[in-house]
Amino acid sequence: MSEATQPASQTMTILVVDDHEVVRQGLSAMLDRRPGFQVVAEAGTVAEAIEAARRFHPHLVVMDVRLPDGSGVEACREIRSELPETRVVMLTSYPDEEAVLAAIIAGASGYLLKQVRARDLVAALEAVGRGESLLDPAVTGKVLERMRRIATSDQPDELAALTAQERKILALVAEGKTNKEIAADVYLSDKTVKNYVSSILAKLNLERRAQAAAYVARLKGPTGL
């Protein structure tokens, strides 16, 4: 992806999002003690997360998947759309593969379980700050590889209605790229890409981008890896 990575010598600003105050404050206190990290804001809802991201432009957002007013995945998509250089790591108690797929579609750079040890969480956030992606192997398996290969694999019958350009854009969506990033890759405007995505969803009888990842995974299946 095209977003800038965080220089190792520069302090990484962090927004912590979790609806449980004790968890949120515990994470903030733990991260604030670490050299190179600075928690600049906390949020407990999707709306608060988006507002805080707009205000503080953090380098990194640590985001719970389940929030009282919606999904952290939706908040991730909104934040990444407006602030493409902000990276998002989903942190959740639930090893839900569908949520992992949705997070990838939304542009998350990481997906970790809350059972992760503090030092491993810190190492993961440092890796994401360097521009790496980190998805918990306990829940992802070979999902990413499965989705990325759709562009070069034989297309199932269900994709026959898609044009070559639409299949290419679907593959880019499956890699977690935003409309803006896809537009740069295929030399189209953001609006045109948005129209393509809408057309793809309509042809596949899907309502939301998040469903596209699960759809791709089902098409490829565990035997198609």
Order of alpha helices (4+ residues) and beta strands (2+ residues): beta-alpha-beta-alpha-beta-beta-beta-alpha-beta-alpha-beta-alpha-beta-alpha-alpha-alpha-alpha-alpha-alpha
